[in-house]
Amino acid sequence: MDFTYDDEQTALRDAVRGLVGKAYADYEQRRRATKEDPGFDEKLWTQMAEMGLLGLPFSEDDGGVGAGPVEIGIVCRELGRVLAPEPYLSSVVLAGGLVSAVGTPEQRQELLGALSGGESVLAFAHDEPGHRWSAEAHDVTADASGALTGTKDGVLHGARADVLVVSAVLPDGGTGLFLVTGDALASVERSGYPTFDGGRAARITFDATAATPLGAAAADVTTSIATVQDITRIMAANEALGAMQTQLRATTEYLKSRKQFGVTLNTFQALTFRAADMYTSVELTHSMVDWATMVVAAGDPAQVADAAARAGLQVSRAGRHVGQEAIQLHGGIAMTAEYNVGTFTAHLTALDHLLGDAGHHLRALDARLGDHGVIDPLDRAATA
Amino acid sequence: MQLALTEDDQAFREEMRTFFTTTFPEEIRRTVEEGRELTREQIVESQQALNAAGLAVPHWPEEWGGRGWSELKRHIWHEEMQAASVPVPLAFNASMIGPVIAQFGTQEQKEKFLPKTANLDIWWSQGFSEPDAGSDLAGLRTTAVLDGDDWVVNGQKTWTTLGQYGDWIFTLVRTDPEVKKQAGISMLLIDMTSPGVEVRPIELIDGGHEVNEVWFTDVRVPGENLVGEVNSGWTQAKFLLGNERVGVAPVGATKRVLARAKELGASILADDPLLRARVVELENELLALELTALRVAAHSAGAEPHPASSVLKLKGTELQQAVSELVVDLGGPATLASGEGDATLEWYRRSTPTYLNLRKASIYGGSNEIQRQIISRNILGL
């Protein structure tokens, strides 16, 4: 039982903080990076690759580093602290995670090697209009030859991606995963657009597009998708936690420096109490996120699903609370684009809707409510 | 980071669980589980059973019955006790005055009081609050004036919890009215059978008798009953109140009540998705709180308290109250008749008095507004 980083983890955190913290120390840097396509800093992405961050989750055989979820969580948390727009979550954790979970050894080596080296950006083309937070494909279909037809939307970094990992309904039912690359990718209609938090997403239309099955042909991989989504939710929770910690720090500093009626704002108890409640939200979230991250290291998929829902519910509630209060306590300045507080709130909102909001997680947990008397957080642990 | 307990802590957890669920008096556990009020005799019996097993005062110095456990072991002990419906040791004895006497008392005071305090042979009451000194404790006005070797005490204390059972009362009294208010306070131990001590019950909104006023009229207290130096009482008070916040988030007990609500209310919950959603939310918030308590316990190795510890009291009492509120809502009309009754409905009949009674939780032990003040000032630096 230990909720603290060991020496190596601390060193990793410091290194990541050094790199991305420096790159985005000035919020103007982030604004510049998100103003023009691809919406992130390709040079920084290469530096992240050189530092080994892009290969962290993948085995050494696949060209990665073979680190655990705690290390990946550290990277996500640091990216969240400075609102770094690099597609770590969508490309490495989500799309890379799927390749790692489902791909053949050759596919893993090729795709994850290139991803780890910063040569290739992956995107998971999965969400479809009219469906929310499903592990399955619904309207995009694969025919017997593997050709894909249908429309995906909200594909993070879908226009920039060098490789699309696409989910599709298989001819015999179930959801399979396919790779669209090279010439086939060039034939696909990809309509990229900025998201409200400065990110990038795309609407992608397939029309009998040639694709290669990821892993075994015609295999239903819905459960693998669900598990990778759960892990991504937990890593997104790490990112959200980093953002909330920054929000709290910025708000605290602001209350100490901003004057109204001739005195600093921290003179007003009504405001300091609200900051105290923000702190409470952040600390409870911190505990839950650390726990969920450790469950990934030790738990089976059912336990990871449970931890993802619990962390997701907590982060959804806390993210809204902290994000909204940060804006309110800053006042009008937080409404402007040149000041970062409002953008943090925007990003928290985006993370909230990426893989399931509080209501979604509540429903999942409600369905399992009768399975337990009390929750024992330690029964998810592998024996030490 | 590592989620699993060490083999040693795991074995300790099993040992605690086994003792609390097999050796500890069954009837007392059932009383707690069913939400009935414990009698004085049961509370004494309970603590003596714990003390006999070396489990009543594990956090005291080892010389006086402490066990030298890690913070994490203490946490496990506390949680397993609550999970098994075992009443925690009487706070006035185990958490409040015991550690103060062990820290500040004379050798004579330690020998005279500590063994009896651990075994609840002496039932201590707390005499801190006064009508004009609640959160602003330093405003207290009860006086003690030296007369020969004795202190002569006059004044009034209030909110003295279970004072009707008290044998002795530890008090803060004003011994120097001339200096800054914190500087003129001393701690006195007073035998409640002394002439001039009068305990008057205060009736509460739940219909119960839990708190009292204690009046002192020319009560003579031997000089040897002063704890620490004259006018050093504020130091002892801060030490005591600091201990009071440890283990103040009753996570184990609140989890148990929520689990019982799910069990007894299964058929009602099955038809009410909104109530179920509340259960899910509360379970999740309790999990976050429990993990925070674990994070704090696993972190502190006798050093500075983990900053997050200040959220435990605040959130712990909020959730305790919210669960009691849920139970009342779950029972609906079954909660209208309060107190004793038909066995199956008894739990619900006790639910509204409990809900009303627990309003106190966000007031005592430093009100939750005080906790917010501590967070904003001491942690956030506001």
Interface residues (C-beta under 8 A of the other chain):
Chain A: M1 D2 F3 T4 Y5 D6 Q9 V70 L248 T252 L255 K256 N266 Q269 T272 F273 A275 A276 D277 Y279 T280 E283 L284 T285 H286 S287 M288 D290 W291 T293 M294 V295 A297 A298 R310 L313 Q314 L362 L365 D366 L369 G370 G373 V374 I375 P377 L378 R380 A381 A382 T383 A384
Chain B: M1 Q2 L3 A4 L5 T6 E7 D9 Q10 L72 A83 K255 R256 L258 A259 K262 E263 A266 L269 P273 R276 A277 V279 V280 E281 E283 N284 E285 L286 L287 A288 L289 E290 L291 T292 L294 R295 A298 H299 P307 A308 V311 L314 K315 E369 Q371 R372 Q373 I375 S376 R377 I379 L380 G381 L382
